[in-house]
Amino acid sequence: MIASGLSTLELRSIVEGAFLPLRCTCTVAPDYSMTVQIADPVTSRVDLLVTGISLDRLKTSRDISNLVAELRDELAHGVPLQAAQTAQYRTA
């Protein structure tokens, strides 16, 4: 269980489903950091790869929604999430 009360499987399902029809793959490391990879389903070209997202920061459904919104913004505009927003989600 993560801070929001969801299992990692449930969290992965929520985040991955938010990017359909693109192919989104979330993996959770033993240190409870998540990697999100978003790729084109036809060409398999990776459009976004974000690592080190701390699950400890995802305490509420609002936090999860904000993460998805930031990932979508990064995907659409190419502003590096890691450079602009990482302090909020990465482990120190």
C-alpha positions in Angstrom: 0.0 0.0 0.0 1.1 3.5 -0.7 0.2 6.6 1.2 -3.1 7.1 -0.8 -4.3 3.7 0.4 -4.0 2.2 -3.0 -1.9 -0.8 -3.9 0.9 -0.2 -6.4 -1.1 -2.3 -8.9 -4.1 0.1 -8.6 -2.0 3.2 -8.9 -0.3 1.8 -12.0 -3.7 1.0 -13.5 -4.9 4.6 -12.9 -1.9 6.3 -14.3 -1.6 3.9 -17.3 -5.3 4.2 -18.1 -5.0 8.0 -18.1 -2.9 8.0 -21.2 -4.9 5.7 -23.4 -4.7 5.2 -26.4 -1.0 5.8 -25.9 1.0 3.0 -24.4 1.9 3.9 -20.8 4.0 1.6 -18.7 4.6 2.3 -15.0 7.1 0.4 -12.9 7.6 0.6 -9.2 11.0 0.0 -7.7 11.6 -1.6 -4.2 12.3 1.9 -2.8 8.8 2.9 -3.8 9.8 5.2 -6.7 8.0 5.0 -9.9 9.1 5.2 -13.5 6.6 6.2 -16.2 7.2 5.6 -19.9 4.8 6.8 -22.5 5.1 5.5 -26.0 3.3 5.6 -29.4 1.4 2.3 -29.6 2.1 2.0 -33.4 5.8 2.9 -33.7 6.8 2.1 -30.1 8.7 5.4 -30.1 9.1 6.6 -26.5 7.6 10.1 -26.1 8.2 10.5 -22.4 10.3 8.8 -19.7 10.2 10.0 -16.2 12.1 8.2 -13.4 12.3 8.6 -9.6 8.7 9.6 -8.9 8.3 9.1 -5.1 5.1 7.3 -4.2 5.4 8.8 -0.7 4.3 12.1 -2.2 1.0 10.6 -3.6 -1.1 10.8 -0.5 -4.5 11.7 -2.0 -6.4 11.2 -5.3 -5.7 14.9 -5.9 -1.9 14.2 -5.8 -2.3 11.4 -8.3 -4.4 13.7 -10.5 -1.8 16.4 -10.3 0.9 13.9 -11.3 -1.1 12.8 -14.3 -1.7 16.5 -15.3 2.0 17.3 -15.0 2.9 14.2 -17.1 0.4 15.3 -19.8 1.8 18.8 -19.8 5.3 17.4 -20.2 4.1 15.2 -23.0 2.3 18.0 -24.8 4.8 20.8 -24.4 8.1 19.1 -23.9 9.0 21.1 -20.8 11.2 18.8 -18.8 9.2 17.6 -15.8 12.3 16.4 -14.1 13.9 19.9 -14.3 10.7 21.9 -13.5 8.7 19.7 -11.1 11.0 17.0 -9.9 11.5 18.3 -6.4 7.9 17.8 -5.7 7.9 14.1 -6.6 11.5 12.8 -6.4 13.0 11.3 -3.3 15.8 13.3 -1.8 
